[in-house]
Amino acid sequence: MPLKVIYADILLTINLAVDYLVLFGTARLAGIRFSRIKGLLAAMTGAVYSLIILFNFSGGVLSVTELAVSTLMLIIAFGKRKAGEFFRLLLIFYICGMLFSGFMMLINSVIHAENFFIKSGIVYFEFSAIGIVASGTAAFVITEILRRIFRRGEPDGKFIARIFYSGEHAVLKGFTDTGNFLSDPFTGTPVAVVSAESTERILPEEMLSAIRKNTLSTDFGLRYIPCKTVSGSVLIPAFRPEKVIIENENGTFEPEDILIGISKNVPENTMIIGKNLVLKEKHSVFSEVQ
């Protein structure tokens, strides 16, 4: 059936949603942190690019511009990366795009949406809301299954952690709390939790004093994270370390992004992380916990 009319508002909305889901799936499969704000900006870039189908460009032009826009979207969503890592991300991005497109075509074969087509990574259809949700859900489920099979960047079990700050480092034992998804509410950065005593070796005395007095000081770059405990909601101080390295039975890893929160409810020389922490593999050797 020939395509009759393309509505720009439908075109933009659909591709915004599809590109966001594909970027999210890429982050999950690649085992890297996904920023909702950056992801939305990248998806908006892809949605604006979808307007190119309103013009009569050749297939060669569409292929070149698709690659260029895909590259720009990945840079916006995930930042600049080394060439090898970036090409890996680009490959995963296209795999996720093909996966989502496949489900869209499968569902369309059942629902028979009006004016349905997929061209150069651009999707258009006059679909019901149920069809959109079903396609997105199916693609997300498959992405999660693949991620769990490969288990990339997912913290699990017990580990040894080394926290670097101000030229010093502290070596702690730690474990993953599967029910912990503590993060900065503004940036989404995951928060690992330690006791003040565990940081005595690395934090300046003035900074430790401000933390222990709980004066809500913003000196030393401190920020305060809302945290729910059995006794109610509290604000825990947190700082950004120079680096954190984690070693478990699967290898040595470095968090994609992390804050260190200070809590009275954590044992000394212990660090607790949540399942929301994304780890990237690192090749190095640990010393014993002191």
C-alpha positions as a Markdown table, in Angstrom:
| # | Residue | x | y | z |
|---|---|---|---|---|
| 1 | Met | 0.0 | 0.0 | 0.0 |
| 2 | Pro | 1.6 | 3.3 | -1.0 |
| 3 | Leu | 2.4 | 5.9 | 1.7 |
| 4 | Lys | -0.1 | 8.7 | 1.5 |
| 5 | Val | 0.7 | 11.3 | 4.2 |
| 6 | Ile | 3.4 | 11.7 | 6.8 |
| 7 | Tyr | 2.5 | 13.7 | 9.9 |
| 8 | Ala | 5.6 | 15.5 | 11.3 |
| 9 | Asp | 4.3 | 15.4 | 14.9 |
| 10 | Ile | 3.8 | 11.6 | 14.8 |
| 11 | Leu | 7.2 | 11.2 | 13.1 |
| 12 | Leu | 9.0 | 13.2 | 15.7 |
| 13 | Thr | 7.2 | 11.6 | 18.7 |
| 14 | Ile | 7.7 | 8.0 | 17.5 |
| 15 | Asn | 11.4 | 8.4 | 16.7 |
| 16 | Leu | 12.0 | 10.2 | 20.0 |
| 17 | Ala | 10.6 | 7.2 | 21.9 |
| 18 | Val | 12.3 | 4.6 | 19.7 |
| 19 | Asp | 15.7 | 6.4 | 19.8 |
| 20 | Tyr | 15.5 | 6.7 | 23.6 |
| 21 | Leu | 14.7 | 3.0 | 24.0 |
| 22 | Val | 17.5 | 2.0 | 21.6 |
| 23 | Leu | 20.0 | 4.2 | 23.5 |
| 24 | Phe | 18.9 | 2.7 | 26.8 |
| 25 | Gly | 19.2 | -0.8 | 25.5 |
| 26 | Thr | 22.7 | 0.1 | 24.2 |
| 27 | Ala | 23.8 | 1.2 | 27.7 |
| 28 | Arg | 22.3 | -1.9 | 29.3 |
| 29 | Leu | 24.1 | -4.3 | 26.8 |
| 30 | Ala | 27.4 | -2.4 | 26.9 |
| 31 | Gly | 27.4 | -2.2 | 30.7 |
| 32 | Ile | 27.7 | 1.5 | 31.0 |
| 33 | Arg | 25.8 | 4.2 | 32.9 |
| 34 | Phe | 22.8 | 5.7 | 31.2 |
| 35 | Ser | 21.9 | 9.4 | 32.0 |
| 36 | Arg | 18.3 | 10.1 | 31.4 |
| 37 | Ile | 18.9 | 13.7 | 30.5 |
| 38 | Lys | 21.8 | 13.0 | 28.1 |
| 39 | Gly | 19.8 | 10.1 | 26.7 |
| 40 | Leu | 16.8 | 12.4 | 26.1 |
| 41 | Leu | 19.0 | 15.0 | 24.3 |
| 42 | Ala | 20.5 | 12.3 | 22.1 |
| 43 | Ala | 17.0 | 10.9 | 21.3 |
| 44 | Met | 15.8 | 14.4 | 20.4 |
| 45 | Thr | 18.8 | 14.7 | 18.0 |
| 46 | Gly | 17.7 | 11.5 | 16.3 |
| 47 | Ala | 14.1 | 12.6 | 16.2 |
| 48 | Val | 15.0 | 15.8 | 14.5 |
| 49 | Tyr | 17.1 | 13.9 | 12.0 |
| 50 | Ser | 14.0 | 11.7 | 11.1 |
| 51 | Leu | 12.6 | 14.7 | 9.3 |
| 52 | Ile | 15.1 | 14.0 | 6.5 |
| 53 | Ile | 12.6 | 11.5 | 5.0 |
| 54 | Leu | 10.4 | 14.4 | 4.1 |
| 55 | Phe | 12.9 | 15.3 | 1.4 |
| 56 | Asn | 13.9 | 13.3 | -1.6 |
| 57 | Phe | 17.5 | 12.4 | -0.8 |
| 58 | Ser | 19.3 | 9.4 | -2.4 |
| 59 | Gly | 20.1 | 6.2 | -0.5 |
| 60 | Gly | 23.8 | 7.1 | -0.4 |
| 61 | Val | 23.1 | 10.5 | 1.3 |
| 62 | Leu | 20.8 | 8.8 | 3.8 |
| 63 | Ser | 23.4 | 6.2 | 4.7 |
| 64 | Val | 26.2 | 8.8 | 5.3 |
| 65 | Thr | 23.9 | 11.1 | 7.3 |
| 66 | Glu | 22.6 | 8.1 | 9.4 |
| 67 | Leu | 26.1 | 7.2 | 10.4 |
| 68 | Ala | 27.0 | 10.8 | 11.2 |
| 69 | Val | 23.9 | 11.3 | 13.3 |
| 70 | Ser | 24.3 | 7.9 | 15.1 |
| 71 | Thr | 27.8 | 9.0 | 16.0 |
| 72 | Leu | 26.6 | 12.3 | 17.3 |
| 73 | Met | 23.8 | 10.6 | 19.3 |
| 74 | Leu | 26.3 | 8.3 | 21.0 |
| 75 | Ile | 28.7 | 11.1 | 21.9 |
| 76 | Ile | 25.8 | 13.1 | 23.4 |
| 77 | Ala | 24.5 | 10.1 | 25.4 |
| 78 | Phe | 27.8 | 8.5 | 26.5 |
| 79 | Gly | 30.5 | 11.1 | 26.0 |
| 80 | Lys | 33.8 | 10.8 | 24.1 |
| 81 | Arg | 35.5 | 7.5 | 24.3 |
| 82 | Lys | 38.5 | 5.6 | 23.0 |
| 83 | Ala | 38.1 | 4.5 | 19.3 |
| 84 | Gly | 37.8 | 0.8 | 20.1 |
| 85 | Glu | 35.2 | 1.3 | 22.8 |
| 86 | Phe | 33.2 | 3.7 | 20.7 |
| 87 | Phe | 33.0 | 1.4 | 17.7 |
| 88 | Arg | 31.8 | -1.3 | 20.1 |
| 89 | Leu | 29.1 | 1.0 | 21.3 |
| 90 | Leu | 28.2 | 1.9 | 17.7 |
| 91 | Leu | 27.8 | -1.8 | 16.8 |
| 92 | Ile | 25.7 | -2.5 | 19.9 |
| 93 | Phe | 23.6 | 0.6 | 19.0 |
| 94 | Tyr | 22.8 | -0.7 | 15.5 |
| 95 | Ile | 22.1 | -4.2 | 16.9 |
| 96 | Cys | 19.6 | -2.7 | 19.4 |
| 97 | Gly | 18.1 | -0.7 | 16.5 |
| 98 | Met | 17.7 | -3.8 | 14.4 |
| 99 | Leu | 16.2 | -5.7 | 17.3 |
| 100 | Phe | 13.6 | -3.0 | 18.0 |
| 101 | Ser | 12.8 | -2.7 | 14.2 |
| 102 | Gly | 12.3 | -6.5 | 14.0 |
| 103 | Phe | 9.8 | -6.4 | 16.8 |
| 104 | Met | 8.0 | -3.5 | 15.3 |
| 105 | Met | 7.7 | -5.3 | 12.0 |
| 106 | Leu | 6.5 | -8.5 | 13.8 |
| 107 | Ile | 3.8 | -6.6 | 15.6 |
| 108 | Asn | 2.8 | -4.8 | 12.5 |
| 109 | Ser | 2.3 | -8.1 | 10.7 |
| 110 | Val | -0.4 | -8.8 | 13.4 |
| 111 | Ile | -1.9 | -5.4 | 13.9 |
| 112 | His | -1.5 | -4.0 | 10.4 |
| 113 | Ala | -0.7 | -0.4 | 11.3 |
| 114 | Glu | -1.5 | 2.2 | 8.7 |
| 115 | Asn | 1.4 | 3.8 | 6.7 |
| 116 | Phe | 4.1 | 1.6 | 8.4 |
| 117 | Phe | 7.7 | 1.7 | 7.2 |
| 118 | Ile | 11.3 | 1.7 | 8.5 |
| 119 | Lys | 14.0 | 3.3 | 6.4 |
| 120 | Ser | 17.6 | 4.3 | 7.3 |
| 121 | Gly | 16.9 | 3.9 | 11.0 |
| 122 | Ile | 13.8 | 6.0 | 10.8 |
| 123 | Val | 10.4 | 4.6 | 11.9 |
| 124 | Tyr | 7.0 | 5.8 | 10.9 |
| 125 | Phe | 3.6 | 4.3 | 11.5 |
| 126 | Glu | 0.1 | 5.3 | 12.6 |
| 127 | Phe | 0.0 | 2.9 | 15.4 |
| 128 | Ser | -2.2 | 2.5 | 18.5 |
| 129 | Ala | -0.6 | 3.3 | 21.9 |
| 130 | Ile | -0.9 | -0.4 | 22.8 |
| 131 | Gly | 1.2 | -1.3 | 19.8 |
| 132 | Ile | 3.9 | 1.1 | 20.7 |
| 133 | Val | 4.0 | -0.1 | 24.3 |
| 134 | Ala | 4.0 | -3.7 | 23.2 |
| 135 | Ser | 7.0 | -3.2 | 20.9 |
| 136 | Gly | 9.0 | -1.3 | 23.4 |
| 137 | Thr | 8.3 | -3.8 | 26.1 |
| 138 | Ala | 9.2 | -6.8 | 23.9 |
| 139 | Ala | 12.5 | -5.1 | 22.9 |
| 140 | Phe | 13.3 | -4.2 | 26.5 |
| 141 | Val | 12.7 | -7.7 | 27.7 |
| 142 | Ile | 15.0 | -9.2 | 25.1 |
| 143 | Thr | 17.7 | -6.6 | 25.9 |
| 144 | Glu | 17.4 | -7.6 | 29.6 |
| 145 | Ile | 17.7 | -11.3 | 28.8 |
| 146 | Leu | 20.8 | -10.7 | 26.8 |
| 147 | Arg | 22.3 | -8.5 | 29.5 |
| 148 | Arg | 21.7 | -11.1 | 32.1 |
| 149 | Ile | 23.2 | -13.8 | 30.0 |
| 150 | Phe | 26.4 | -11.8 | 29.5 |
| 151 | Arg | 26.1 | -10.0 | 32.9 |
| 152 | Arg | 28.2 | -7.1 | 31.7 |
| 153 | Gly | 29.2 | -4.5 | 34.2 |
| 154 | Glu | 26.9 | -5.8 | 37.0 |
| 155 | Pro | 28.2 | -5.9 | 40.5 |
| 156 | Asp | 27.6 | -9.1 | 42.4 |
| 157 | Gly | 28.5 | -10.6 | 45.8 |
| 158 | Lys | 31.6 | -9.8 | 47.9 |
| 159 | Phe | 34.5 | -7.8 | 46.7 |
| 160 | Ile | 37.6 | -5.7 | 47.7 |
| 161 | Ala | 37.5 | -2.0 | 47.0 |
| 162 | Arg | 40.2 | 0.7 | 46.9 |
| 163 | Ile | 39.1 | 4.3 | 47.2 |
| 164 | Phe | 41.5 | 7.0 | 46.0 |
| 165 | Tyr | 41.3 | 10.6 | 47.3 |
| 166 | Ser | 43.8 | 13.5 | 47.8 |
| 167 | Gly | 46.7 | 11.3 | 46.8 |
| 168 | Glu | 45.8 | 8.7 | 49.4 |
| 169 | His | 43.8 | 5.5 | 49.3 |
| 170 | Ala | 41.8 | 3.2 | 51.6 |
| 171 | Val | 41.3 | -0.5 | 51.0 |
| 172 | Leu | 38.0 | -1.9 | 52.2 |
| 173 | Lys | 36.0 | -5.1 | 52.0 |
| 174 | Gly | 32.6 | -4.8 | 50.6 |
| 175 | Phe | 29.4 | -6.5 | 49.4 |
| 176 | Thr | 26.5 | -5.8 | 47.0 |
| 177 | Asp | 23.1 | -4.9 | 48.5 |
| 178 | Thr | 20.7 | -6.1 | 45.9 |
| 179 | Gly | 17.9 | -3.9 | 47.3 |
| 180 | Asn | 20.1 | -0.8 | 47.3 |
| 181 | Phe | 19.6 | 1.7 | 44.4 |
| 182 | Leu | 20.9 | 4.8 | 46.2 |
| 183 | Ser | 21.8 | 7.6 | 43.8 |
| 184 | Asp | 22.2 | 11.3 | 43.5 |
| 185 | Pro | 18.6 | 12.5 | 42.7 |
| 186 | Phe | 19.9 | 15.2 | 40.3 |
| 187 | Thr | 22.6 | 13.4 | 38.3 |
| 188 | Gly | 21.6 | 9.7 | 38.8 |
| 189 | Thr | 25.1 | 8.9 | 39.9 |
| 190 | Pro | 25.2 | 5.7 | 42.0 |
| 191 | Val | 26.2 | 6.1 | 45.7 |
| 192 | Ala | 28.3 | 3.6 | 47.6 |
| 193 | Val | 28.2 | 3.8 | 51.4 |
| 194 | Val | 31.0 | 3.6 | 53.9 |
| 195 | Ser | 31.5 | 4.7 | 57.5 |
| 196 | Ala | 33.4 | 7.9 | 58.5 |
| 197 | Glu | 36.0 | 5.7 | 60.2 |
| 198 | Ser | 36.7 | 4.0 | 56.9 |
| 199 | Thr | 37.7 | 7.3 | 55.3 |
| 200 | Glu | 40.0 | 8.6 | 58.0 |
| 201 | Arg | 43.1 | 7.7 | 56.0 |
| 202 | Ile | 42.0 | 9.6 | 52.9 |
| 203 | Leu | 39.9 | 12.6 | 53.9 |
| 204 | Pro | 41.3 | 15.8 | 55.4 |
| 205 | Glu | 40.5 | 16.4 | 59.1 |
| 206 | Glu | 38.5 | 19.5 | 58.3 |
| 207 | Met | 36.3 | 17.6 | 55.9 |
| 208 | Leu | 35.8 | 14.7 | 58.3 |
| 209 | Ser | 34.9 | 17.1 | 61.0 |
| 210 | Ala | 32.2 | 18.7 | 58.8 |
| 211 | Ile | 30.8 | 15.3 | 58.0 |
| 212 | Arg | 30.7 | 14.2 | 61.6 |
| 213 | Lys | 29.1 | 17.4 | 62.8 |
| 214 | Asn | 26.4 | 17.0 | 60.1 |
| 215 | Thr | 26.2 | 20.8 | 59.5 |
| 216 | Leu | 25.1 | 20.3 | 55.9 |
| 217 | Ser | 28.2 | 22.2 | 54.8 |
| 218 | Thr | 28.9 | 22.3 | 51.0 |
| 219 | Asp | 32.6 | 22.9 | 51.6 |
| 220 | Phe | 35.0 | 20.3 | 50.1 |
| 221 | Gly | 32.5 | 19.5 | 47.3 |
| 222 | Leu | 30.2 | 17.7 | 49.7 |
| 223 | Arg | 26.7 | 17.0 | 48.5 |
| 224 | Tyr | 23.8 | 15.4 | 50.5 |
| 225 | Ile | 21.8 | 12.4 | 49.3 |
| 226 | Pro | 18.3 | 11.5 | 50.5 |
| 227 | Cys | 18.3 | 8.1 | 52.0 |
| 228 | Lys | 15.5 | 6.0 | 53.5 |
| 229 | Thr | 16.4 | 3.9 | 56.6 |
| 230 | Val | 14.3 | 1.8 | 59.1 |
| 231 | Ser | 14.2 | 4.9 | 61.3 |
| 232 | Gly | 13.1 | 7.3 | 58.6 |
| 233 | Ser | 14.5 | 9.5 | 55.9 |
| 234 | Val | 17.9 | 11.2 | 56.3 |
| 235 | Leu | 20.5 | 13.1 | 54.3 |
| 236 | Ile | 23.9 | 11.5 | 54.1 |
| 237 | Pro | 27.0 | 13.5 | 53.0 |
| 238 | Ala | 28.7 | 12.2 | 49.9 |
| 239 | Phe | 31.9 | 13.1 | 48.0 |
| 240 | Arg | 33.3 | 12.3 | 44.6 |
| 241 | Pro | 36.5 | 10.2 | 44.9 |
| 242 | Glu | 39.4 | 10.5 | 42.4 |
| 243 | Lys | 39.0 | 6.8 | 41.6 |
| 244 | Val | 37.5 | 3.6 | 42.9 |
| 245 | Ile | 38.7 | 0.1 | 42.0 |
| 246 | Ile | 36.7 | -3.0 | 42.8 |
| 247 | Glu | 38.0 | -6.6 | 42.6 |
| 248 | Asn | 35.9 | -9.8 | 42.9 |
| 249 | Glu | 36.2 | -13.3 | 41.7 |
| 250 | Asn | 35.3 | -12.2 | 38.1 |
| 251 | Gly | 38.2 | -9.7 | 37.8 |
| 252 | Thr | 39.1 | -6.1 | 38.5 |
| 253 | Phe | 36.7 | -3.3 | 37.7 |
| 254 | Glu | 36.3 | 0.5 | 37.8 |
| 255 | Pro | 32.9 | 2.1 | 38.3 |
| 256 | Glu | 31.6 | 4.1 | 35.3 |
| 257 | Asp | 30.6 | 6.8 | 37.8 |
| 258 | Ile | 30.3 | 6.8 | 41.6 |
| 259 | Leu | 29.9 | 8.9 | 44.8 |
| 260 | Ile | 30.9 | 7.8 | 48.2 |
| 261 | Gly | 28.3 | 8.4 | 50.9 |
| 262 | Ile | 29.1 | 8.4 | 54.7 |
| 263 | Ser | 26.7 | 6.6 | 57.0 |
| 264 | Lys | 26.7 | 5.6 | 60.7 |
| 265 | Asn | 25.0 | 2.4 | 59.8 |
| 266 | Val | 27.9 | 0.8 | 57.9 |
| 267 | Pro | 30.6 | -1.3 | 59.7 |
| 268 | Glu | 34.1 | 0.0 | 59.7 |
| 269 | Asn | 36.3 | -0.9 | 56.7 |
| 270 | Thr | 33.3 | -1.9 | 54.7 |
| 271 | Met | 31.8 | -0.5 | 51.5 |
| 272 | Ile | 28.2 | -1.3 | 50.4 |
| 273 | Ile | 27.2 | -0.8 | 46.7 |
| 274 | Gly | 23.9 | -1.3 | 44.9 |
| 275 | Lys | 22.9 | -3.1 | 41.7 |
| 276 | Asn | 22.7 | 0.3 | 40.0 |
| 277 | Leu | 26.5 | 0.7 | 40.0 |
| 278 | Val | 27.9 | 0.0 | 36.5 |
| 279 | Leu | 31.4 | -1.5 | 36.3 |
| 280 | Lys | 33.9 | -1.5 | 33.5 |
| 281 | Glu | 36.7 | -4.1 | 33.4 |
| 282 | Lys | 40.2 | -3.0 | 34.4 |
| 283 | His | 43.4 | -5.0 | 34.4 |
| 284 | Ser | 45.4 | -4.6 | 37.6 |
| 285 | Val | 46.4 | -6.5 | 40.7 |
| 286 | Phe | 45.1 | -5.8 | 44.3 |
| 287 | Ser | 46.9 | -5.9 | 47.6 |
| 288 | Glu | 45.4 | -7.4 | 50.6 |
| 289 | Val | 42.9 | -5.5 | 52.8 |
| 290 | Gln | 44.7 | -3.8 | 55.6 |
